[in-house]
Amino acid sequence: MRNAFKLSIRRAGVPEIRFHDLRHTHATFLLRKGVHPKVVAERLGHSSVSITLDTYSHVLPDTQAEAVRVMEELFRTRGLRPGR
């Protein structure tokens, strides 16, 4: 499998990656597109979602900023003010 993969990469003329890098790319794409980490963990065969989050949390650096944006939007659309 690995040899066939390497041959395909050479034929495609793209930078060489390891076969295992496909797994990481798969998980990264899913998480960046908002797929729930539990689902990603199950697809990867991780025994717990914490393993997935510990391994891939670096691909979600804007998570805190997104949480703030969502709360601000909630307050804006509901006419609420924080602390009230």
mmCIF file of the N, C-alpha and C atoms, coordinates in Angstrom:
data_MODEL
# 
_entry.id   MODEL 
# 
loop_
_atom_site.group_PDB 
_atom_site.id 
_atom_site.type_symbol 
_atom_site.label_atom_id 
_atom_site.label_alt_id 
_atom_site.label_comp_id 
_atom_site.label_asym_id 
_atom_site.label_entity_id 
_atom_site.label_seq_id 
_atom_site.pdbx_PDB_ins_code 
_atom_site.Cartn_x 
_atom_site.Cartn_y 
_atom_site.Cartn_z 
_atom_site.occupancy 
_atom_site.B_iso_or_equiv 
_atom_site.pdbx_formal_charge 
_atom_site.auth_seq_id 
_atom_site.auth_comp_id 
_atom_site.auth_asym_id 
_atom_site.auth_atom_id 
_atom_site.pdbx_PDB_model_num 
ATOM 1   N N  . MET A 1 1  ? 0.827   -1.178 0.000   1.00 0.00 ? 1  MET A N  1 
ATOM 2   C CA . MET A 1 1  ? 0.000   0.000  0.000   1.00 0.00 ? 1  MET A CA 1 
ATOM 3   C C  . MET A 1 1  ? 0.881   1.255  0.000   1.00 0.00 ? 1  MET A C  1 
ATOM 4   N N  . ARG A 1 2  ? 1.893   1.237  0.851   1.00 0.00 ? 2  ARG A N  1 
ATOM 5   C CA . ARG A 1 2  ? 2.770   2.407  0.950   1.00 0.00 ? 2  ARG A CA 1 
ATOM 6   C C  . ARG A 1 2  ? 3.490   2.678  -0.369  1.00 0.00 ? 2  ARG A C  1 
ATOM 7   N N  . ASN A 1 3  ? 3.970   1.626  -1.020  1.00 0.00 ? 3  ASN A N  1 
ATOM 8   C CA . ASN A 1 3  ? 4.676   1.801  -2.294  1.00 0.00 ? 3  ASN A CA 1 
ATOM 9   C C  . ASN A 1 3  ? 3.752   2.354  -3.367  1.00 0.00 ? 3  ASN A C  1 
ATOM 10  N N  . ALA A 1 4  ? 2.543   1.850  -3.416  1.00 0.00 ? 4  ALA A N  1 
ATOM 11  C CA . ALA A 1 4  ? 1.573   2.355  -4.395  1.00 0.00 ? 4  ALA A CA 1 
ATOM 12  C C  . ALA A 1 4  ? 1.250   3.823  -4.117  1.00 0.00 ? 4  ALA A C  1 
ATOM 13  N N  . PHE A 1 5  ? 1.150   4.167  -2.856  1.00 0.00 ? 5  PHE A N  1 
ATOM 14  C CA . PHE A 1 5  ? 0.880   5.549  -2.472  1.00 0.00 ? 5  PHE A CA 1 
ATOM 15  C C  . PHE A 1 5  ? 2.035   6.462  -2.902  1.00 0.00 ? 5  PHE A C  1 
ATOM 16  N N  . LYS A 1 6  ? 3.265   6.041  -2.628  1.00 0.00 ? 6  LYS A N  1 
ATOM 17  C CA . LYS A 1 6  ? 4.429   6.836  -3.015  1.00 0.00 ? 6  LYS A CA 1 
ATOM 18  C C  . LYS A 1 6  ? 4.513   7.003  -4.529  1.00 0.00 ? 6  LYS A C  1 
ATOM 19  N N  . LEU A 1 7  ? 4.212   5.950  -5.252  1.00 0.00 ? 7  LEU A N  1 
ATOM 20  C CA . LEU A 1 7  ? 4.225   6.023  -6.712  1.00 0.00 ? 7  LEU A CA 1 
ATOM 21  C C  . LEU A 1 7  ? 3.170   7.006  -7.206  1.00 0.00 ? 7  LEU A C  1 
ATOM 22  N N  . SER A 1 8  ? 2.001   6.975  -6.602  1.00 0.00 ? 8  SER A N  1 
ATOM 23  C CA . SER A 1 8  ? 0.926   7.904  -6.985  1.00 0.00 ? 8  SER A CA 1 
ATOM 24  C C  . SER A 1 8  ? 1.337   9.354  -6.742  1.00 0.00 ? 8  SER A C  1 
ATOM 25  N N  . ILE A 1 9  ? 2.018   9.584  -5.632  1.00 0.00 ? 9  ILE A N  1 
ATOM 26  C CA . ILE A 1 9  ? 2.490   10.941 -5.312  1.00 0.00 ? 9  ILE A CA 1 
ATOM 27  C C  . ILE A 1 9  ? 3.495   11.404 -6.358  1.00 0.00 ? 9  ILE A C  1 
ATOM 28  N N  . ARG A 1 10 ? 4.429   10.547 -6.692  1.00 0.00 ? 10 ARG A N  1 
ATOM 29  C CA . ARG A 1 10 ? 5.437   10.915 -7.695  1.00 0.00 ? 10 ARG A CA 1 
ATOM 30  C C  . ARG A 1 10 ? 4.786   11.216 -9.035  1.00 0.00 ? 10 ARG A C  1 
ATOM 31  N N  . ARG A 1 11 ? 3.848   10.373 -9.435  1.00 0.00 ? 11 ARG A N  1 
ATOM 32  C CA . ARG A 1 11 ? 3.163   10.573 -10.714 1.00 0.00 ? 11 ARG A CA 1 
ATOM 33  C C  . ARG A 1 11 ? 2.349   11.864 -10.721 1.00 0.00 ? 11 ARG A C  1 
ATOM 34  N N  . ALA A 1 12 ? 1.780   12.197 -9.585  1.00 0.00 ? 12 ALA A N  1 
ATOM 35  C CA . ALA A 1 12 ? 0.964   13.415 -9.492  1.00 0.00 ? 12 ALA A CA 1 
ATOM 36  C C  . ALA A 1 12 ? 1.836   14.669 -9.442  1.00 0.00 ? 12 ALA A C  1 
ATOM 37  N N  . GLY A 1 13 ? 3.113   14.496 -9.102  1.00 0.00 ? 13 GLY A N  1 
ATOM 38  C CA . GLY A 1 13 ? 4.012   15.638 -9.045  1.00 0.00 ? 13 GLY A CA 1 
ATOM 39  C C  . GLY A 1 13 ? 3.744   16.569 -7.873  1.00 0.00 ? 13 GLY A C  1 
ATOM 40  N N  . VAL A 1 14 ? 3.216   16.017 -6.796  1.00 0.00 ? 14 VAL A N  1 
ATOM 41  C CA . VAL A 1 14 ? 2.938   16.819 -5.602  1.00 0.00 ? 14 VAL A CA 1 
ATOM 42  C C  . VAL A 1 14 ? 3.994   16.520 -4.542  1.00 0.00 ? 14 VAL A C  1 
ATOM 43  N N  . PRO A 1 15 ? 4.121   17.398 -3.558  1.00 0.00 ? 15 PRO A N  1 
ATOM 44  C CA . PRO A 1 15 ? 5.111   17.143 -2.503  1.00 0.00 ? 15 PRO A CA 1 
ATOM 45  C C  . PRO A 1 15 ? 4.849   15.815 -1.801  1.00 0.00 ? 15 PRO A C  1 
ATOM 46  N N  . GLU A 1 16 ? 5.926   15.133 -1.456  1.00 0.00 ? 16 GLU A N  1 
ATOM 47  C CA . GLU A 1 16 ? 5.809   13.825 -0.819  1.00 0.00 ? 16 GLU A CA 1 
ATOM 48  C C  . GLU A 1 16 ? 5.328   13.961 0.627   1.00 0.00 ? 16 GLU A C  1 
ATOM 49  N N  . ILE A 1 17 ? 4.380   13.116 0.984   1.00 0.00 ? 17 ILE A N  1 
ATOM 50  C CA . ILE A 1 17 ? 3.884   13.030 2.358   1.00 0.00 ? 17 ILE A CA 1 
ATOM 51  C C  . ILE A 1 17 ? 3.855   11.562 2.752   1.00 0.00 ? 17 ILE A C  1 
ATOM 52  N N  . ARG A 1 18 ? 3.750   11.336 4.047   1.00 0.00 ? 18 ARG A N  1 
ATOM 53  C CA . ARG A 1 18 ? 3.620   9.965  4.529   1.00 0.00 ? 18 ARG A CA 1 
ATOM 54  C C  . ARG A 1 18 ? 2.149   9.543  4.410   1.00 0.00 ? 18 ARG A C  1 
ATOM 55  N N  . PHE A 1 19 ? 1.929   8.262  4.284   1.00 0.00 ? 19 PHE A N  1 
ATOM 56  C CA . PHE A 1 19 ? 0.562   7.748  4.202   1.00 0.00 ? 19 PHE A CA 1 
ATOM 57  C C  . PHE A 1 19 ? -0.234  8.159  5.435   1.00 0.00 ? 19 PHE A C  1 
ATOM 58  N N  . HIS A 1 20 ? 0.402   8.134  6.602   1.00 0.00 ? 20 HIS A N  1 
ATOM 59  C CA . HIS A 1 20 ? -0.262  8.501  7.854   1.00 0.00 ? 20 HIS A CA 1 
ATOM 60  C C  . HIS A 1 20 ? -0.706  9.967  7.846   1.00 0.00 ? 20 HIS A C  1 
ATOM 61  N N  . ASP A 1 21 ? -0.044  10.799 7.057   1.00 0.00 ? 21 ASP A N  1 
ATOM 62  C CA . ASP A 1 21 ? -0.435  12.207 6.964   1.00 0.00 ? 21 ASP A CA 1 
ATOM 63  C C  . ASP A 1 21 ? -1.854  12.362 6.429   1.00 0.00 ? 21 ASP A C  1 
ATOM 64  N N  . LEU A 1 22 ? -2.322  11.397 5.655   1.00 0.00 ? 22 LEU A N  1 
ATOM 65  C CA . LEU A 1 22 ? -3.704  11.443 5.161   1.00 0.00 ? 22 LEU A CA 1 
ATOM 66  C C  . LEU A 1 22 ? -4.701  11.383 6.319   1.00 0.00 ? 22 LEU A C  1 
ATOM 67  N N  . ARG A 1 23 ? -4.383  10.605 7.328   1.00 0.00 ? 23 ARG A N  1 
ATOM 68  C CA . ARG A 1 23 ? -5.233  10.486 8.512   1.00 0.00 ? 23 ARG A CA 1 
ATOM 69  C C  . ARG A 1 23 ? -5.329  11.835 9.224   1.00 0.00 ? 23 ARG A C  1 
ATOM 70  N N  . HIS A 1 24 ? -4.166  12.473 9.399   1.00 0.00 ? 24 HIS A N  1 
ATOM 71  C CA . HIS A 1 24 ? -4.133  13.776 10.058  1.00 0.00 ? 24 HIS A CA 1 
ATOM 72  C C  . HIS A 1 24 ? -4.898  14.818 9.235   1.00 0.00 ? 24 HIS A C  1 
ATOM 73  N N  . THR A 1 25 ? -4.705  14.792 7.933   1.00 0.00 ? 25 THR A N  1 
ATOM 74  C CA . THR A 1 25 ? -5.407  15.729 7.055   1.00 0.00 ? 25 THR A CA 1 
ATOM 75  C C  . THR A 1 25 ? -6.912  15.522 7.129   1.00 0.00 ? 25 THR A C  1 
ATOM 76  N N  . HIS A 1 26 ? -7.329  14.282 7.126   1.00 0.00 ? 26 HIS A N  1 
ATOM 77  C CA . HIS A 1 26 ? -8.748  13.940 7.229   1.00 0.00 ? 26 HIS A CA 1 
ATOM 78  C C  . HIS A 1 26 ? -9.348  14.533 8.508   1.00 0.00 ? 26 HIS A C  1 
ATOM 79  N N  . ALA A 1 27 ? -8.695  14.291 9.634   1.00 0.00 ? 27 ALA A N  1 
ATOM 80  C CA . ALA A 1 27 ? -9.190  14.802 10.912  1.00 0.00 ? 27 ALA A CA 1 
ATOM 81  C C  . ALA A 1 27 ? -9.186  16.325 10.928  1.00 0.00 ? 27 ALA A C  1 
ATOM 82  N N  . THR A 1 28 ? -8.131  16.921 10.419  1.00 0.00 ? 28 THR A N  1 
ATOM 83  C CA . THR A 1 28 ? -8.020  18.374 10.396  1.00 0.00 ? 28 THR A CA 1 
ATOM 84  C C  . THR A 1 28 ? -9.141  18.995 9.577   1.00 0.00 ? 28 THR A C  1 
ATOM 85  N N  . PHE A 1 29 ? -9.377  18.479 8.383   1.00 0.00 ? 29 PHE A N  1 
ATOM 86  C CA . PHE A 1 29 ? -10.451 19.017 7.533   1.00 0.00 ? 29 PHE A CA 1 
ATOM 87  C C  . PHE A 1 29 ? -11.806 18.914 8.225   1.00 0.00 ? 29 PHE A C  1 
ATOM 88  N N  . LEU A 1 30 ? -12.087 17.764 8.825   1.00 0.00 ? 30 LEU A N  1 
ATOM 89  C CA . LEU A 1 30 ? -13.376 17.584 9.487   1.00 0.00 ? 30 LEU A CA 1 
ATOM 90  C C  . LEU A 1 30 ? -13.557 18.575 10.636  1.00 0.00 ? 30 LEU A C  1 
ATOM 91  N N  . LEU A 1 31 ? -12.544 18.714 11.469  1.00 0.00 ? 31 LEU A N  1 
ATOM 92  C CA . LEU A 1 31 ? -12.642 19.629 12.608  1.00 0.00 ? 31 LEU A CA 1 
ATOM 93  C C  . LEU A 1 31 ? -12.774 21.079 12.139  1.00 0.00 ? 31 LEU A C  1 
ATOM 94  N N  . ARG A 1 32 ? -12.007 21.469 11.132  1.00 0.00 ? 32 ARG A N  1 
ATOM 95  C CA . ARG A 1 32 ? -12.080 22.846 10.624  1.00 0.00 ? 32 ARG A CA 1 
ATOM 96  C C  . ARG A 1 32 ? -13.429 23.152 9.994   1.00 0.00 ? 32 ARG A C  1 
ATOM 97  N N  . LYS A 1 33 ? -14.105 22.132 9.501   1.00 0.00 ? 33 LYS A N  1 
ATOM 98  C CA . LYS A 1 33 ? -15.431 22.315 8.898   1.00 0.00 ? 33 LYS A CA 1 
ATOM 99  C C  . LYS A 1 33 ? -16.548 22.194 9.924   1.00 0.00 ? 33 LYS A C  1 
ATOM 100 N N  . GLY A 1 34 ? -16.182 22.044 11.187  1.00 0.00 ? 34 GLY A N  1 
ATOM 101 C CA . GLY A 1 34 ? -17.179 22.063 12.246  1.00 0.00 ? 34 GLY A CA 1 
ATOM 102 C C  . GLY A 1 34 ? -17.791 20.723 12.607  1.00 0.00 ? 34 GLY A C  1 
ATOM 103 N N  . VAL A 1 35 ? -17.217 19.636 12.122  1.00 0.00 ? 35 VAL A N  1 
ATOM 104 C CA . VAL A 1 35 ? -17.713 18.319 12.507  1.00 0.00 ? 35 VAL A CA 1 
ATOM 105 C C  . VAL A 1 35 ? -17.407 18.126 13.992  1.00 0.00 ? 35 VAL A C  1 
ATOM 106 N N  . HIS A 1 36 ? -18.366 17.621 14.722  1.00 0.00 ? 36 HIS A N  1 
ATOM 107 C CA . HIS A 1 36 ? -18.221 17.465 16.168  1.00 0.00 ? 36 HIS A CA 1 
ATOM 108 C C  . HIS A 1 36 ? -17.016 16.577 16.480  1.00 0.00 ? 36 HIS A C  1 
ATOM 109 N N  . PRO A 1 37 ? -16.175 16.993 17.435  1.00 0.00 ? 37 PRO A N  1 
ATOM 110 C CA . PRO A 1 37 ? -14.987 16.201 17.780  1.00 0.00 ? 37 PRO A CA 1 
ATOM 111 C C  . PRO A 1 37 ? -15.277 14.752 18.160  1.00 0.00 ? 37 PRO A C  1 
ATOM 112 N N  . LYS A 1 38 ? -16.436 14.490 18.728  1.00 0.00 ? 38 LYS A N  1 
ATOM 113 C CA . LYS A 1 38 ? -16.802 13.107 19.076  1.00 0.00 ? 38 LYS A CA 1 
ATOM 114 C C  . LYS A 1 38 ? -16.903 12.248 17.814  1.00 0.00 ? 38 LYS A C  1 
ATOM 115 N N  . VAL A 1 39 ? -17.472 12.816 16.769  1.00 0.00 ? 39 VAL A N  1 
ATOM 116 C CA . VAL A 1 39 ? -17.600 12.094 15.497  1.00 0.00 ? 39 VAL A CA 1 
ATOM 117 C C  . VAL A 1 39 ? -16.215 11.839 14.910  1.00 0.00 ? 39 VAL A C  1 
ATOM 118 N N  . VAL A 1 40 ? -15.364 12.855 14.953  1.00 0.00 ? 40 VAL A N  1 
ATOM 119 C CA . VAL A 1 40 ? -13.999 12.696 14.435  1.00 0.00 ? 40 VAL A CA 1 
ATOM 120 C C  . VAL A 1 40 ? -13.260 11.622 15.230  1.00 0.00 ? 40 VAL A C  1 
ATOM 121 N N  . ALA A 1 41 ? -13.406 11.655 16.552  1.00 0.00 ? 41 ALA A N  1 
ATOM 122 C CA . ALA A 1 41 ? -12.766 10.649 17.405  1.00 0.00 ? 41 ALA A CA 1 
ATOM 123 C C  . ALA A 1 41 ? -13.205 9.237  17.017  1.00 0.00 ? 41 ALA A C  1 
ATOM 124 N N  . GLU A 1 42 ? -14.497 9.073  16.765  1.00 0.00 ? 42 GLU A N  1 
ATOM 125 C CA . GLU A 1 42 ? -15.010 7.758  16.377  1.00 0.00 ? 42 GLU A CA 1 
ATOM 126 C C  . GLU A 1 42 ? -14.436 7.320  15.030  1.00 0.00 ? 42 GLU A C  1 
ATOM 127 N N  . ARG A 1 43 ? -14.349 8.248  14.091  1.00 0.00 ? 43 ARG A N  1 
ATOM 128 C CA . ARG A 1 43 ? -13.815 7.906  12.765  1.00 0.00 ? 43 ARG A CA 1 
ATOM 129 C C  . ARG A 1 43 ? -12.346 7.502  12.849  1.00 0.00 ? 43 ARG A C  1 
ATOM 130 N N  . LEU A 1 44 ? -11.614 8.129  13.770  1.00 0.00 ? 44 LEU A N  1 
ATOM 131 C CA . LEU A 1 44 ? -10.195 7.829  13.915  1.00 0.00 ? 44 LEU A CA 1 
ATOM 132 C C  . LEU A 1 44 ? -9.938  6.613  14.794  1.00 0.00 ? 44 LEU A C  1 
ATOM 133 N N  . GLY A 1 45 ? -10.970 6.154  15.496  1.00 0.00 ? 45 GLY A N  1 
ATOM 134 C CA . GLY A 1 45 ? -10.815 5.014  16.372  1.00 0.00 ? 45 GLY A CA 1 
ATOM 135 C C  . GLY A 1 45 ? -10.200 5.366  17.709  1.00 0.00 ? 45 GLY A C  1 
ATOM 136 N N  . HIS A 1 46 ? -10.262 6.638  18.084  1.00 0.00 ? 46 HIS A N  1 
ATOM 137 C CA . HIS A 1 46 ? -9.743  7.043  19.393  1.00 0.00 ? 46 HIS A CA 1 
ATOM 138 C C  . HIS A 1 46 ? -10.675 6.539  20.484  1.00 0.00 ? 46 HIS A C  1 
ATOM 139 N N  . SER A 1 47 ? -10.099 6.168  21.600  1.00 0.00 ? 47 SER A N  1 
ATOM 140 C CA . SER A 1 47 ? -10.901 5.629  22.700  1.00 0.00 ? 47 SER A CA 1 
ATOM 141 C C  . SER A 1 47 ? -11.679 6.707  23.433  1.00 0.00 ? 47 SER A C  1 
ATOM 142 N N  . SER A 1 48 ? -11.272 7.956  23.273  1.00 0.00 ? 48 SER A N  1 
ATOM 143 C CA . SER A 1 48 ? -12.021 9.056  23.888  1.00 0.00 ? 48 SER A CA 1 
ATOM 144 C C  . SER A 1 48 ? -11.847 10.323 23.057  1.00 0.00 ? 48 SER A C  1 
ATOM 145 N N  . VAL A 1 49 ? -12.806 11.208 23.175  1.00 0.00 ? 49 VAL A N  1 
ATOM 146 C CA . VAL A 1 49 ? -12.738 12.470 22.440  1.00 0.00 ? 49 VAL A CA 1 
ATOM 147 C C  . VAL A 1 49 ? -11.590 13.331 22.958  1.00 0.00 ? 49 VAL A C  1 
ATOM 148 N N  . SER A 1 50 ? -11.184 13.132 24.195  1.00 0.00 ? 50 SER A N  1 
ATOM 149 C CA . SER A 1 50 ? -10.080 13.934 24.744  1.00 0.00 ? 50 SER A CA 1 
ATOM 150 C C  . SER A 1 50 ? -8.772  13.661 23.992  1.00 0.00 ? 50 SER A C  1 
ATOM 151 N N  . ILE A 1 51 ? -8.576  12.453 23.533  1.00 0.00 ? 51 ILE A N  1 
ATOM 152 C CA . ILE A 1 51 ? -7.377  12.139 22.741  1.00 0.00 ? 51 ILE A CA 1 
ATOM 153 C C  . ILE A 1 51 ? -7.393  12.952 21.454  1.00 0.00 ? 51 ILE A C  1 
ATOM 154 N N  . THR A 1 52 ? -8.542  12.992 20.811  1.00 0.00 ? 52 THR A N  1 
ATOM 155 C CA . THR A 1 52 ? -8.683  13.759 19.565  1.00 0.00 ? 52 THR A CA 1 
ATOM 156 C C  . THR A 1 52 ? -8.435  15.232 19.818  1.00 0.00 ? 52 THR A C  1 
ATOM 157 N N  . LEU A 1 53 ? -9.054  15.776 20.860  1.00 0.00 ? 53 LEU A N  1 
ATOM 158 C CA . LEU A 1 53 ? -8.893  17.196 21.154  1.00 0.00 ? 53 LEU A CA 1 
ATOM 159 C C  . LEU A 1 53 ? -7.464  17.535 21.553  1.00 0.00 ? 53 LEU A C  1 
ATOM 160 N N  . ASP A 1 54 ? -6.822  16.659 22.321  1.00 0.00 ? 54 ASP A N  1 
ATOM 161 C CA . ASP A 1 54 ? -5.427  16.897 22.697  1.00 0.00 ? 54 ASP A CA 1 
ATOM 162 C C  . ASP A 1 54 ? -4.510  16.872 21.470  1.00 0.00 ? 54 ASP A C  1 
ATOM 163 N N  . THR A 1 55 ? -4.813  15.984 20.549  1.00 0.00 ? 55 THR A N  1 
ATOM 164 C CA . THR A 1 55 ? -3.973  15.824 19.369  1.00 0.00 ? 55 THR A CA 1 
ATOM 165 C C  . THR A 1 55 ? -4.196  16.919 18.333  1.00 0.00 ? 55 THR A C  1 
ATOM 166 N N  . TYR A 1 56 ? -5.440  17.337 18.158  1.00 0.00 ? 56 TYR A N  1 
ATOM 167 C CA . TYR A 1 56 ? -5.780  18.240 17.065  1.00 0.00 ? 56 TYR A CA 1 
ATOM 168 C C  . TYR A 1 56 ? -6.224  19.632 17.501  1.00 0.00 ? 56 TYR A C  1 
ATOM 169 N N  . SER A 1 57 ? -6.090  19.965 18.773  1.00 0.00 ? 57 SER A N  1 
ATOM 170 C CA . SER A 1 57 ? -6.559  21.278 19.235  1.00 0.00 ? 57 SER A CA 1 
ATOM 171 C C  . SER A 1 57 ? -5.822  22.418 18.539  1.00 0.00 ? 57 SER A C  1 
ATOM 172 N N  . HIS A 1 58 ? -4.617  22.174 18.075  1.00 0.00 ? 58 HIS A N  1 
ATOM 173 C CA . HIS A 1 58 ? -3.863  23.234 17.394  1.00 0.00 ? 58 HIS A CA 1 
ATOM 174 C C  . HIS A 1 58 ? -4.509  23.661 16.082  1.00 0.00 ? 58 HIS A C  1 
ATOM 175 N N  . VAL A 1 59 ? -5.376  22.831 15.526  1.00 0.00 ? 59 VAL A N  1 
ATOM 176 C CA . VAL A 1 59 ? -6.032  23.218 14.267  1.00 0.00 ? 59 VAL A CA 1 
ATOM 177 C C  . VAL A 1 59 ? -7.289  24.040 14.521  1.00 0.00 ? 59 VAL A C  1 
ATOM 178 N N  . LEU A 1 60 ? -7.617  24.246 15.794  1.00 0.00 ? 60 LEU A N  1 
ATOM 179 C CA . LEU A 1 60 ? -8.797  25.020 16.149  1.00 0.00 ? 60 LEU A CA 1 
ATOM 180 C C  . LEU A 1 60 ? -8.437  26.246 16.996  1.00 0.00 ? 60 LEU A C  1 
ATOM 181 N N  . PRO A 1 61 ? -7.454  27.039 16.577  1.00 0.00 ? 61 PRO A N  1 
ATOM 182 C CA . PRO A 1 61 ? -7.020  28.156 17.413  1.00 0.00 ? 61 PRO A CA 1 
ATOM 183 C C  . PRO A 1 61 ? -8.056  29.256 17.554  1.00 0.00 ? 61 PRO A C  1 
ATOM 184 N N  . ASP A 1 62 ? -8.984  29.325 16.635  1.00 0.00 ? 62 ASP A N  1 
ATOM 185 C CA . ASP A 1 62 ? -9.975  30.395 16.675  1.00 0.00 ? 62 ASP A CA 1 
ATOM 186 C C  . ASP A 1 62 ? -11.251 29.996 17.408  1.00 0.00 ? 62 ASP A C  1 
ATOM 187 N N  . THR A 1 63 ? -11.231 28.896 18.124  1.00 0.00 ? 63 THR A N  1 
ATOM 188 C CA . THR A 1 63 ? -12.417 28.419 18.822  1.00 0.00 ? 63 THR A CA 1 
ATOM 189 C C  . THR A 1 63 ? -12.913 29.424 19.855  1.00 0.00 ? 63 THR A C  1 
ATOM 190 N N  . GLN A 1 64 ? -12.017 29.983 20.641  1.00 0.00 ? 64 GLN A N  1 
ATOM 191 C CA . GLN A 1 64 ? -12.416 30.968 21.647  1.00 0.00 ? 64 GLN A CA 1 
ATOM 192 C C  . GLN A 1 64 ? -12.989 32.211 20.979  1.00 0.00 ? 64 GLN A C  1 
ATOM 193 N N  . ALA A 1 65 ? -12.358 32.675 19.922  1.00 0.00 ? 65 ALA A N  1 
ATOM 194 C CA . ALA A 1 65 ? -12.859 33.855 19.210  1.00 0.00 ? 65 ALA A CA 1 
ATOM 195 C C  . ALA A 1 65 ? -14.247 33.592 18.641  1.00 0.00 ? 65 ALA A C  1 
ATOM 196 N N  . GLU A 1 66 ? -14.466 32.396 18.143  1.00 0.00 ? 66 GLU A N  1 
ATOM 197 C CA . GLU A 1 66 ? -15.781 32.042 17.604  1.00 0.00 ? 66 GLU A CA 1 
ATOM 198 C C  . GLU A 1 66 ? -16.825 32.016 18.702  1.00 0.00 ? 66 GLU A C  1 
ATOM 199 N N  . ALA A 1 67 ? -16.472 31.533 19.882  1.00 0.00 ? 67 ALA A N  1 
ATOM 200 C CA . ALA A 1 67 ? -17.406 31.512 21.010  1.00 0.00 ? 67 ALA A CA 1 
ATOM 201 C C  . ALA A 1 67 ? -17.805 32.937 21.392  1.00 0.00 ? 67 ALA A C  1 
ATOM 202 N N  . VAL A 1 68 ? -16.850 33.844 21.397  1.00 0.00 ? 68 VAL A N  1 
ATOM 203 C CA . VAL A 1 68 ? -17.148 35.252 21.704  1.00 0.00 ? 68 VAL A CA 1 
ATOM 204 C C  . VAL A 1 68 ? -18.071 35.829 20.639  1.00 0.00 ? 68 VAL A C  1 
ATOM 205 N N  . ARG A 1 69 ? -17.783 35.545 19.366  1.00 0.00 ? 69 ARG A N  1 
ATOM 206 C CA . ARG A 1 69 ? -18.609 36.051 18.269  1.00 0.00 ? 69 ARG A CA 1 
ATOM 207 C C  . ARG A 1 69 ? -20.055 35.568 18.394  1.00 0.00 ? 69 ARG A C  1 
ATOM 208 N N  . VAL A 1 70 ? -20.229 34.301 18.727  1.00 0.00 ? 70 VAL A N  1 
ATOM 209 C CA . VAL A 1 70 ? -21.572 33.730 18.874  1.00 0.00 ? 70 VAL A CA 1 
ATOM 210 C C  . VAL A 1 70 ? -22.321 34.408 20.011  1.00 0.00 ? 70 VAL A C  1 
ATOM 211 N N  . MET A 1 71 ? -21.651 34.601 21.135  1.00 0.00 ? 71 MET A N  1 
ATOM 212 C CA . MET A 1 71 ? -22.313 35.252 22.272  1.00 0.00 ? 71 MET A CA 1 
ATOM 213 C C  . MET A 1 71 ? -22.649 36.706 21.960  1.00 0.00 ? 71 MET A C  1 
ATOM 214 N N  . GLU A 1 72 ? -21.756 37.407 21.298  1.00 0.00 ? 72 GLU A N  1 
ATOM 215 C CA . GLU A 1 72 ? -22.043 38.794 20.920  1.00 0.00 ? 72 GLU A CA 1 
ATOM 216 C C  . GLU A 1 72 ? -23.237 38.858 19.987  1.00 0.00 ? 72 GLU A C  1 
ATOM 217 N N  . GLU A 1 73 ? -23.304 37.937 19.051  1.00 0.00 ? 73 GLU A N  1 
ATOM 218 C CA . GLU A 1 73 ? -24.441 37.884 18.126  1.00 0.00 ? 73 GLU A CA 1 
ATOM 219 C C  . GLU A 1 73 ? -25.734 37.595 18.876  1.00 0.00 ? 73 GLU A C  1 
ATOM 220 N N  . LEU A 1 74 ? -25.681 36.704 19.832  1.00 0.00 ? 74 LEU A N  1 
ATOM 221 C CA . LEU A 1 74 ? -26.855 36.386 20.641  1.00 0.00 ? 74 LEU A CA 1 
ATOM 222 C C  . LEU A 1 74 ? -27.355 37.625 21.370  1.00 0.00 ? 74 LEU A C  1 
ATOM 223 N N  . PHE A 1 75 ? -26.442 38.332 22.009  1.00 0.00 ? 75 PHE A N  1 
ATOM 224 C CA . PHE A 1 75 ? -26.832 39.544 22.725  1.00 0.00 ? 75 PHE A CA 1 
ATOM 225 C C  . PHE A 1 75 ? -27.395 40.595 21.770  1.00 0.00 ? 75 PHE A C  1 
ATOM 226 N N  . ARG A 1 76 ? -26.799 40.752 20.619  1.00 0.00 ? 76 ARG A N  1 
ATOM 227 C CA . ARG A 1 76 ? -27.222 41.753 19.643  1.00 0.00 ? 76 ARG A CA 1 
ATOM 228 C C  . ARG A 1 76 ? -28.619 41.448 19.095  1.00 0.00 ? 76 ARG A C  1 
ATOM 229 N N  . THR A 1 77 ? -28.860 40.195 18.719  1.00 0.00 ? 77 THR A N  1 
ATOM 230 C CA . THR A 1 77 ? -30.142 39.854 18.106  1.00 0.00 ? 77 THR A CA 1 
ATOM 231 C C  . THR A 1 77 ? -31.274 39.766 19.123  1.00 0.00 ? 77 THR A C  1 
ATOM 232 N N  . ARG A 1 78 ? -30.964 39.529 20.374  1.00 0.00 ? 78 ARG A N  1 
ATOM 233 C CA . ARG A 1 78 ? -31.994 39.421 21.412  1.00 0.00 ? 78 ARG A CA 1 
ATOM 234 C C  . ARG A 1 78 ? -32.157 40.726 22.198  1.00 0.00 ? 78 ARG A C  1 
ATOM 235 N N  . GLY A 1 79 ? -31.364 41.742 21.850  1.00 0.00 ? 79 GLY A N  1 
ATOM 236 C CA . GLY A 1 79 ? -31.430 43.002 22.550  1.00 0.00 ? 79 GLY A CA 1 
ATOM 237 C C  . GLY A 1 79 ? -30.971 42.896 23.992  1.00 0.00 ? 79 GLY A C  1 
ATOM 238 N N  . LEU A 1 80 ? -30.138 41.931 24.266  1.00 0.00 ? 80 LEU A N  1 
ATOM 239 C CA . LEU A 1 80 ? -29.647 41.727 25.632  1.00 0.00 ? 80 LEU A CA 1 
ATOM 240 C C  . LEU A 1 80 ? -28.347 42.471 25.828  1.00 0.00 ? 80 LEU A C  1 
ATOM 241 N N  . ARG A 1 81 ? -28.064 42.749 27.089  1.00 0.00 ? 81 ARG A N  1 
ATOM 242 C CA . ARG A 1 81 ? -26.764 43.321 27.444  1.00 0.00 ? 81 ARG A CA 1 
ATOM 243 C C  . ARG A 1 81 ? -26.108 42.405 28.445  1.00 0.00 ? 81 ARG A C  1 
ATOM 244 N N  . PRO A 1 82 ? -24.805 42.151 28.266  1.00 0.00 ? 82 PRO A N  1 
ATOM 245 C CA . PRO A 1 82 ? -24.116 41.297 29.246  1.00 0.00 ? 82 PRO A CA 1 
ATOM 246 C C  . PRO A 1 82 ? -24.267 41.829 30.666  1.00 0.00 ? 82 PRO A C  1 
ATOM 247 N N  . GLY A 1 83 ? -24.437 40.930 31.628  1.00 0.00 ? 83 GLY A N  1 
ATOM 248 C CA . GLY A 1 83 ? -24.541 41.326 33.030  1.00 0.00 ? 83 GLY A CA 1 
ATOM 249 C C  . GLY A 1 83 ? -25.947 41.681 33.469  1.00 0.00 ? 83 GLY A C  1 
ATOM 250 N N  . ARG A 1 84 ? -26.922 41.530 32.593  1.00 0.00 ? 84 ARG A N  1 
ATOM 251 C CA . ARG A 1 84 ? -28.300 41.855 32.955  1.00 0.00 ? 84 ARG A CA 1 
ATOM 252 C C  . ARG A 1 84 ? -29.154 40.622 32.936  1.00 0.00 ? 84 ARG A C  1 
# 
